Structures are given as C-alpha cells and as structure tokens.
C-alpha cells in the first residue's frame, strides 16, 4: 500500500496570525469584529486563512503518492463471507449479524419498571432522547450479570476486556420495526467470517450457549455462538410479555 509523505511544517503554517485563537471565540473574545460577525467562522479573516491553507502548494511527492493510491486495484470484498458483531455475555462469546445492530453505547441509567423486578425486562433506558425497553439477554440465556445486575464475569485477563456496553438492535418485518436494547459485558466489534467457517451447533454444547444459536465459529482461540436473529427477537418479545 502506498503511504503518503508527511506534510512539512512549513506547508501547514498559516500566512497570517491565528487571531481567532487569541482574541476570537477560541481566545479571550476581545476582538471588536465579534460584535458584527458573532462568530469567527463568519469573518473574512478566517475565510481567507482557510482559502490560503487549501491553496498552498503540495510538498514534493505528495501528488504522485495520491496518484499511486488511486491507481491501486480495488480490494474485492469476499462474497462468501458475512459480518458479525462479536460480544460477550458472562463467559459466553456470541455473535449477531451486523445488519441487526443500530449502535453500541456506554452503559446508562436504567429506569426500573414497577412489579417487573427479577424478570428479564431490566427497565427503560434513554437512547437519543427516547425511552427504550432494555432486556437482559443474560437472564434469557440463563447467564449471570446483565444490565443493572451484579455478577458480571471478566473475560479472563486476555487483554480483550472492554467496559460494559448497551447494544441497540433492530429488526424490520411486515412493515413493523422491533427495536430493543440489551447489555453486553464486552464488545469486540464487527468481524467478517467465511461462511465455510460456520459449523452446526452440536447437541453437546451447554444449554446457555445453544439457546437461540444457529452456528458456531472460531475466533481468536474462542468459540463464538452465532445467535439466530429470528429466535432472538422472539425471545425478547416473550420476555416482555411474561
């Protein structure tokens, strides 16, 4: 892969004093022009500085390096692969099709619902200004821990630990949209897996790993269970209905 040469310091220096950092909105705000322009981004001085910055001459070799990058053949995405979100609940590593993921957010305050303590329905959580149902997948799969519950199990000191997260999941079907929030003890990100690497779930797998699972694959010396999207969302709905 072609690597762009670094821009020299002289190439990125501004042709005029950065007044916006000294007396402008990023400084002490003593510039008399702020009364007229309100913000430095509306001032012609900043506009001229930006124009000069982008019109500066490129350093030697910079354009040639970009030409080589643009001429490189496009890397084809393997058609026989699928993207999974890999995450951990207690000691179980699980995966979901990346298409079911809306976002990953930090743990937030849960609002408990009356008469629902001790159930898989953990409560309500604020996601982008809207209260969403948060369901404990830990409870559905019979695992310790979960949103708002003690007993989170560390990954074992292999360096892959990350702070607990909330996963916002979505499934669209028959003009309706299912949107749920679940907690995860660790999120390893989205990874592409060859379909040929997926294998059936054997009957000898533990109940907690086999429930809602449709396949297994190996990842970083771990066995990851792929959750069946349809069965998972059915389990989430049943958890709220009971």
Secondary structure as UniProt FT lines:
FT   HELIX           9..12
FT   HELIX           19..22
FT   TURN            25..28
FT   TURN            32..33
FT   HELIX           34..37
FT   HELIX           40..42
FT   HELIX           44..54
FT   TURN            60..61
FT   HELIX           62..71
FT   TURN            79..80
FT   STRAND          81..89
FT   TURN            90..91
FT   STRAND          92..97
FT   HELIX           98..100
FT   STRAND          101..106
FT   STRAND          110..111
FT   TURN            114..115
FT   TURN            117..118
FT   STRAND          121..127
FT   TURN            128..129
FT   STRAND          130..135
FT   HELIX           137..141
FT   TURN            147..148
FT   STRAND          165..173
FT   TURN            174..175
FT   STRAND          176..184
FT   STRAND          186..194
FT   HELIX           195..197
FT   TURN            203..204
FT   HELIX           207..210
FT   TURN            211..212
FT   STRAND          213..219
FT   TURN            220..221
FT   STRAND          222..227
FT   HELIX           229..241
//
